[in-house]
């Protein structure tokens, strides 16, 4: 899987449909739900970005990607990431 480097912050992240990097706050999220959760809409319809810990993005993996849901065990991660590398 190829990686993309964000010019503003220099962070590298996977070039994958399941990964989103916010160009404003420079955090990387796994899954659209996690990405969307860090955005808050005001009554006027404007968005602002909230820190992942503020909105309950539950854990940060070894790559620096924010996830929501149950944290995976080492065995589950090994199986999942070995499948990603094979694709």
SEZA-280266 format. One line per 8 residues: number of its first residue (from 1); for each residue y, z, x of C-alpha. Coordinates in steps of 0.25 Angstrom, whole numbers, plus 5000, padded with zeros to 4 digits. Each point is the difference from the previous one (the first is absolute). Example, Ala and Ser with C-alpha at 12.3 -4.5 7.8 and 13.67 -1.06 7.14 Angstrom:
BEGIN
1) 4982:5031:5049 ~ 5014:4998:5006
END
This chain:
BEGIN
1) 5000:5000:5000 ~ 5014:4996:5006 ~ 5011:5010:5001 ~ 5015:4998:4997 ~ 5011:5007:5007 ~ 5012:5004:4992 ~ 5013:4997:5008 ~ 5008:5011:4995
9) 4991:5012:5004 ~ 4989:4993:5009 ~ 4989:5005:4992 ~ 4987:4992:5000 ~ 4992:4999:4987 ~ 4988:4992:4995 ~ 5004:4987:4993 ~ 4992:5002:4988
17) 5002:5000:4985 ~ 4996:5015:4999 ~ 5011:5004:5010 ~ 5015:5001:4997 ~ 5011:5003:5010 ~ 5013:5005:4994 ~ 5011:4992:5007 ~ 5010:5011:4996
25) 4993:5013:5004 ~ 4990:4994:5010 ~ 4988:5007:4995 ~ 4987:4993:4998 ~ 4991:5002:4987 ~ 4986:4996:4996 ~ 5000:4995:4986 ~ 5011:4995:4991
33) 4999:5014:4992 ~ 5004:5007:5013 ~ 5011:4991:5003 ~ 5006:5000:4986 ~ 4999:5016:4999 ~ 5009:5001:5012 ~ 5011:4992:4992 ~ 5008:5008:4990
41) 5009:4993:4989 ~ 5013:5006:4996 ~ 5005:5000:4986 ~ 5008:4988:5004 ~ 4988:4992:5004 ~ 5003:5001:5015 ~ 4988:5004:5010 ~ 5001:5010:5011
49) 4989:5004:5009 ~ 4994:5014:5001 ~ 4992:5006:5012 ~ 4985:4998:4997 ~ 4998:5015:5001 ~ 5010:5002:4989 ~ 4993:4991:4990 ~ 4986:5005:5002
57) 4995:4989:5009 ~ 4988:5009:5004 ~ 4996:4996:5015 ~ 5004:4992:5012 ~ 4988:4993:5007 ~ 4999:4999:5016 ~ 5007:4986:4999 ~ 5012:5006:4993
65) 4998:4995:4986 ~ 5002:5008:4988 ~ 4989:5001:4990 ~ 4999:5006:4986 ~ 4987:5006:4994 ~ 4989:5008:5007 ~ 5000:5000:5015 ~ 4988:4992:5006
73) 4989:5007:5008 ~ 4998:4995:5014 ~ 4987:4993:4996 ~ 5007:4993:4988 ~ 5012:4995:5009 ~ 4990:4995:5010 ~ 4993:4992:4989 ~ 5012:4995:4994
81) 5007:4996:5012 ~ 4988:4993:5006 ~ 4999:4992:4987 ~ 5015:4996:5002 ~ 4998:4996:5014 ~ 4988:4991:4996 ~ 5008:4992:4990
END
